[in-house]
Amino acid sequence: MLLALGTLAGGLGLFLLAVAMITDGLKIAAGAALRDILARSTKTTWRGLFSGFFLTALVQSSSAVTVATIGFVNAGLLGIHQALGIVLGATVGTTMTGWLVAAVGFQFKISSFALPMLGAGMLMRMIGPNRRIGAVGEALAGFGLFFLGIDFLREAFTGVAAGINLAALSPEGFPGAVVFILVGFAMTLLTQSSSAAIALTLTALTGGLISFPAAAAAAIGATVGTTSTSALAVIGATPNAKRVAAGHVLINSFNALVGIAMLPVVILLYQSQPSVAMYPALSLAVFHTVFNIVGVLLQSPLMLRLGNWLSGRFVDLVEQLGRPQFLDRNIMASPELALHAFMLELQRMAELTRSHAVAAFSNEGPPGKQLKDQHDGLRQLAQSVEIAVTQLESERLHADVSRHLPTILRIAGYIDEAVTQAHENAENDADVEFLLQTSVRDEILAYQLSVLKLIENSDPRLDGFNTGELEQAYQHLREQWRTLKTRLLEAGVSGQIPVRRLNPAIDSLRIMLRVAERSTRIAIRLAELGSALPSVDMAESAPDAAAATLAESEIREKATD
């Protein structure tokens, strides 16, 4: 018995090693082609389905394909609807493992072809260790180990079956099915491979360790268990990646329900048809494939709705801020309307940028997660605007439309720079806080107050806004900065302030000036664009004014302490 258990552990280890070698080898051999295939072959749900199927059948790992898909979604290379199509196909592609094991692993003398595959593969690996031929060789060697692992598992289960009461392991009825569904789930969870769970189930079935109903139930459990890999892969990932993982769980769980519904019929057929019972492994492979295909066919028409439903889940601050509110495909189809949509989006972005700068300059200590999320979301939003402008430029545009696009791009660039610099200031604010404990406290507080005042007034929607007055206020702030910088350097030379704290503080205070300058440029360009587009309401109240005023009051309180 101990020898059989040792052989079982060794066979499972070989199998898992084989799957890893196959996956890694083919991924390296494909190179960037894997990404291209996923990106180009997923324009529709059905195309994504077939891509997921073939890739999973090729690499023998639905987990690898699903995790790769999540990675591409996380990087913004695939959308939620494209990814769901791939996941659908991967659920069917993973059933190919059962066919390999049942049709090849149990019908031929494994060593007669597995060992030559292993030898040829390792020879190719040695010939070109850093080339594509080496990667293909690694995959080929992996297939050799794959079948050797199956052979060891078969031998092990034959030995284990001799010492175990099989009747006790195969309870009848629905409770027994539930037990083995959980067993299949647990095997997949522990091995992180549904292929391994199916291989274990098939070898146990062929070795007489478990009955066909128990094996069929375990296959259903493995279908759900494989979602654990994607669930682990999205820890700390983007909301879209989490949506893909949730979709993977829902898709496979539905397939499992289909399998449970079909289970009584399959068991009855197995018991009543001797020809079916003669080939238990093939029968299990057929069942595993059929219930997954039926599940996919039933779900495929619902993928658009599922994608839309998932899009409203796992929304975080970054995505909320980074998603344009006025730009969409319908608006972009009309360039004249798109200009006004750009204007509204830029107004919103400018407002959020002012609020972000105020929060970053409030001297409340190191930036928290919310401030970091604001930074990431606003940068993402700026990039979305730039992409939208690029798309609009590809259209045949009237001169009155195209002449405004450089201004829109410039404003988006200013916003991106302002957000980045404000966040940088928040991350390096400790040295400025140190200077507030020295003799230059009053000068620094006055300068910070002026910066916040300028940012507050950099809103074209304010009553009485005047670009000339705003530019004049910025020039006054520059003079105030030059005076403050001279005072700081004098304090450093005289020994009042340690030089090691002085230079970083000067850099941080200079960043405040840069953000103020960018805020000024944003306001002036927005005013120019608003004048060219009179239908856009520029007199709307500024919601961020209260936040700026609050920050001013905090600085004034420090000045009077």
N, C-alpha and C positions, 0 to 999 in steps of 0.2 A: 504493500500500500504506500509506504513512504517513497519507494522508488518511483511509483506511478505519479505521486504528487510532485516529486522533483522533476520528472519528465514533463508534467503538465506546466509547471512554472517555466521550465526552459523553453518549451514550445511556444508558450505565450510571449516570452521575451523575444524569441526569434521573430515571431509574427509582428510584434510592435516595432522591432528594429527594421523589419522588411518594409512596413508601411512608411516609416520615416524616410528610409532610403529611396523608395519609389517617389514619394512626394518631393523630397529635396532635389533628387536627381532630375526629375522632369521639370520642376520649377526653374532650376538653373539652366537646363537645356533650352527651355523656352525663352528665358531671359525676359526682355521687355514685351515679348509676344503675348504672354499671359495677360498683362495689363491691357494691351491693345485689343486682344480678343474680347475681354470683358467690357472694355469701353465702346468698341465698335459693333459688337454683336448683341447688344442689349437694348436696341431702340424700341422694341416692343416686348410685351410680356412673353410671347411665344418664342421670339429669338433669344431672349434671356434664358428661357426655360431650356432650350436645346443646348445653349452654351454651357449652362450649369450641368446639364446631364453629361455631355461629352467630356468636359473637364474633370468631373468627378469620376466618371468611368475610367478615365486615363490615369489619374493620379491615385485612384483607389482610396480617396479620403474626402468625404463630404465636409468634414471639419476643416480641412485645409482650404477648400474652395470657399466655404462660408466665411472663415476667418480672413482670407485674402479679400473677399468681397467687402467685409466690414472695414478692412484697412483702406480700401479704395474709397469707400463711402466716407470714412473718417478724414481722408485727404481731399475730399470734395471732387473726386474723379467720377463717381457714380452717384445717381440720385436714388431715392428710396424705392421708386417704382421699378427701376432697372434692377436693383439689388434683389427685390422680392422675386422677380422672374428667375434670377440665378438660383436663389434658394429653392424655388419650386423644382427646378431641374436637378439640383443636387440631391434632393430627397429620392428621386428615381435613380439617379446615377449611382448612388451608394448601394443599390440592390445588386449591382454587378459583382460585388464581392461574393455574394452568396452563389451566384452562377459559376464563378471561377472555382470556388471550393467544391461545389456539388458536382459540376460537370467535368472538372479536371482532377481536382485533388483526390477524389474518391474512386475514380474510374481507371487510373493508370498507375503504374509503378512510379512514384514521385521522383525517386532518386535518378531515374533514367533520363529525365529532362531537367530537373531542378539543379543538379550538380553541374552539368554543362553550362547552364545559364549563369550560375554563380561564377564559374571559372572564366567564361567569356567576358562577363561584366567586369570582373576585377582586372582582367587583362586590359580592357579598354580604359579602365580607371587609371591604371599605371602608365599607359601610353600617353594619355592627355589629361593629367590631373587638373590642369587649370583651363581646359578647353571644353567645348561642347561635347566632344566624343567621350570625355571622362565623365561628364554628367549623365550622358545616356548609359554609359557602362555602369554607373552607380545604380541607376534605375533598374537595369537588367539584372544586376546582382541582387537587388532588392526583391525582384520577382522570384529569383531562385530561392532566397531565404523565406519568402512568403510561403512557397509550397513545402519547403522543408519544415517550417513551423507547423503547417497543417498536418504533416505526417507525424511529427512528435505529439501533437495534440490528440490525434486519432489513437496513437499507441497508448498514450497516457489514460485516455478515457476508457479504453478497453480494459486496462488494469484496474482502474477505479471502480468500474461497474461490477467487477467480480466480487468486491467486498462490501457493496452497498445494497440495501433493500430498496429496489426501484419503486415498488408500490408506494412506499412512504414519501417518495419525492415527486410523485405525480398524482396528487389528490384530484378527484373528479369534480366537475361542476364549476360554477362561476368563482367560488372562493379559490379553487386551485389555479384558475386562469389569472386572477388578481395577484396571487403569490408569484407566479412566473413572469408576469408583466413587471413586477417590482424587481425580480431577479435580473431580467434583461436590462432594466433601467440602471440597476446598481452596477452590473458588469460594464456597461458603457461609461458610467460616471467614473468608475475606478480606473479603467483603461484609457479614458478619453478618446475612445475609438469605437464607433458602431460596427466597423468592419471586424474588429477583434471580438466583439460580443457575438456577432453573427457567426463567425468562424468557430468560436467556442460552442455555441448552440448547435451548429451543424455537426461538429465532431462528437458532441455529447449524444445527439440524436442517433447518429450512425453507430456509435459505440454501444448503444443500448442503455445509456445511463438515464435518459429521460424519454418520455413518450412524445408522440407527435403533437398532441394538444399543448403540452407544456412547452415544447420548442416553439410552436406558433405564437404562444403568449409571450415568450421571451423575446421573440423578434419584434413584436409590437412594443414592448418595453424599451428595446434598443432604439427604436425610432424616436421616442421621446427623449431618451437619455443623451442622444447625440447633441441636443440643444445646449447641454451644459457647457460645451466648449465655447460656443459663441457667447453665452452669458458671461463666462469668465473673461472673454476677449474684449468686452466693451466696458470693463471697469475703468473709469476715468476717460472714456472716449466721448466723442461728440454726440449730441442728441440724435442725429441721423443714424449713427452707428448703433445706438441703443434701440432705435426703431427697427432696424434690420434684425437685431437679435430678438426683439419681441415678436417680430413677424415670423422668424424662424421657429420660435416656440409655438406660436399659434398654428402655423402650417403643419408642423410635425404632430402636434397634439390632435389636430383634426384628422390627419392620416391615421393616427393611432385609434381614434374613435371609429373610423371606417373599418380598420382591421378588427376591432372588437365586434362590430356589427356582422362582419363576414365570418368570424371565427366559428360559430355553431355550424354554419353551412359547410365550411371547409372540413371540420372534424367529422361531420356526417358523411361527406363524400369520401374522406380517407378511410373511414371504417367500413363503408359499403362497397367500395371499389377495390378489389384486390390488386388490380393493375397499378393503382395509385400508391397503395401501401408498399408495393415492391420497391419503390424508389423514394424513400422518405426524404433524403437530402434534396432531390430535385423538386419534390412536392413542396417542401418548405421554401425553397428559392422562388418557386412560382407564386406561392401565397404572399411572400414578402414583396415581390414585385407588383403583383396585381393590386393589393390593397393600397400601395403607395401611388400607383398610376391612377386608380379610381379616385383617390383623395385629391391628387393634383388636377384631374379633369374637372372635378366638382368645384375646386377652388379657383381655377384659373380665371373664370369670368368675374370673380370678385376681387381680383388683385388691385384694380384701380381704386375701388372703394376702400379696401384694406389700407392701401398706401395713403389715401387721403385721411382716413381715420387716424392712422399712426402719426401723420404729420402734425396733428394737434396734441400729441403726447410728448413727454420728456422735453418740453420747451424750457430752456434756461435763459438767463439774462442776455448772454452773448448772442444767442439766436434771435431773441426778441428784438434786440437793438439792431442786429446785423441784417434783418430782413426788411427790404424796402416796403414802405406802406403805400406809395403812390405809383410805383413803377411795376407794370406787369406786361405780359405779351400783348394784351388787347390794346393797351395804351400805346405801346411801342409800334403798333401797326399804323398809327397815325402820327407822323413826325410833328405836326403842329401841336397836337394834344400832348405829345411826349415832352415838348419844351416846358409846358406849364407843369407837368408832372415832375420834371426835373427840378423846377423852381421850388415846388412844394417840398420835395424830398430834401433839397439843399437847405431850405429854411429849418426843417426839422433837425437835420444833421448839425447845423450851426447852433441851434438851441441846445442840443445835447452836448455839443463840444464845450459850450460856455459852462454848462452845469458841471461837466467833467473837470474842466480847469479849475472851477471854483472849489470843488471837492478836493482836488489834488493840492491846491494852494492854501488850504485851511489850517495846515500845521497841526493835524490831529494825530500825528504819529505815522508809522509805516502803513503803506496802502493795504487795505483788506481785499478779500476776494471780490467784493462788489465793485471796487474801483478797478481791479484787474479785468473783471468781466465787462465793465463799461468800455475800457480801453480796447479789448479784443473785439467787442461788438461794433464799436464805431469804426475801427479800422476795416472790419469786414464790410460794413455798410459803404464806406468810401470806395472799396474795391468793387462792390456791386455796381455802384454808379459808373465807375470807369469802364466796366465791362459793358454796361448798357449803352454808354456813349459809343463805344467801339462797334457794337452791333448796329446802332443807328447810322453810323458813318458808312456802313456797307450798303445802305440803301441809296437810291437815287433821290437826293434831297434838293429842295429849292434853296437858293442862295440865302434867303432870309432865315432859313432854319440852320443851315450849316455854319453860318458865321457865329452862332452862339455856342457851338459845341466846345471850342477851345476854352471859353470862359467857364463853362460847366466843369470841364476837366481840371482847370486851374483851381477852382473853388474846392473841388473834391480833394485835390492834392494838398491844399492848404489845411483842410480839416484833418487829413491823415497826419500831416506833420505836427499840427497843434496837439492832437490827442497823444501822439507818441512822446512829444517833448513834455507835456504835462505829467504823463505817467512817469517818465524818467525823473522829473523833479520830485515827485512823491516818493520814489524809491531812494532818493539821496537827500532827504530832507533833514537828517539827523544833525549834520554839520551846521545848517542854518539855525536849528533849534539851539545848538550850543552857543552861537554868536548872540542869541537873544538874551543870554545871561551875562553879556559883557557890556562895555561902554558904548557900543554902537547899536544898542537895542532900539533906541528911538528912530534912528535913521532907517534901519531895516524895516521896522513896522510901518513907517510912513511910505516907504517904497512899495511894500506889499499891498498896502491900502490903495495906492495909486494904480497898481497893476489890476487889482480886482475892480476898481472903479472903471478903468478903461474897458475891461472885458464886459462889464455890465452894460456899458454904453455902446458896445459893438453890435448893436441890433438895429437893423434898418427899419424894423416895425415900430420902434419907439417914436412917440410924438416929438416933433421938432428935430428928428435925426438929420444931421448934416455931415456929408463926407469930409468937407473942408475942416470943420471943427474937430472931427474925430482924428484926422491926420495931424492936426495941430496938437491935440492932446497926446498923441503918440510921440511926437517930437519932444514935447515937454517931458514925457516919461524917460526918453533917452537921455536927456540932460540930467534928470534926477539920478539915473543909473550911473552916469559918468561920475557925478559927484560922490555917490555912495561907494563906487569902486575905489576912487582915490582915497576916501576916508578909511576904507577897509585895508588898503595897502599900507597906509601910514600907520594904522594900528598894528599891523603885522610887523613892520620894520621896527617900531618902537618896543616890540615885545609884549604888547597888550593882548594879542591874540596869537596862539600857536600857529605856525605856518602850515603844519600838517592838517589843521582844521580849516584854515583860511581858504586855501585854493579850492577844495571841493565845494565850500560854501559859495564862493564867487561863481563857480560853474553853475551851481543850482540857481542862484539869483539871476544869472544871465539867461538861463533857460526860461525863467518867468518873463523876461523881456521879449524873448523870441515868441513865446506863446501869445503875448499881448500884440506883437507885430503881426502874427498870423491871424489873430482875431480881427485886427484892423483891416487887413487885406480881404478877409472873408466878407466882412460887412460892406466894404466899398464895392467889391465885385458883385455881391448880391443886390446892392442898390442899383448898380448899372444894369444888371440883368432884369431886375424888376421894372425899371423904367422902360426897357424894351418890350416887356410883356405886361402891359397895363392891367390886364384882366386879373392878374394875381394880386390878391389882397395883401399889401405890405403894412397895413395899419393894425394888424392883429396884435393883441397884447402879448407880451413876452412872459411865459410862465416861469422862466428861470430867474427873473429879476429878484424875486423874494429870496432865493437861495444865495445869490450874490450879495444881497444886502445883509443877510444873516452872517455870511463870512466876513463882511466888512465890520460888522458890529463886534465880532469875536476879536478881530485885530485891534479895534479901537479899545476894547476892554483890556487887552494886553498892554496897550500903550499907557493906560491910566492906572495900571496896577502899581 
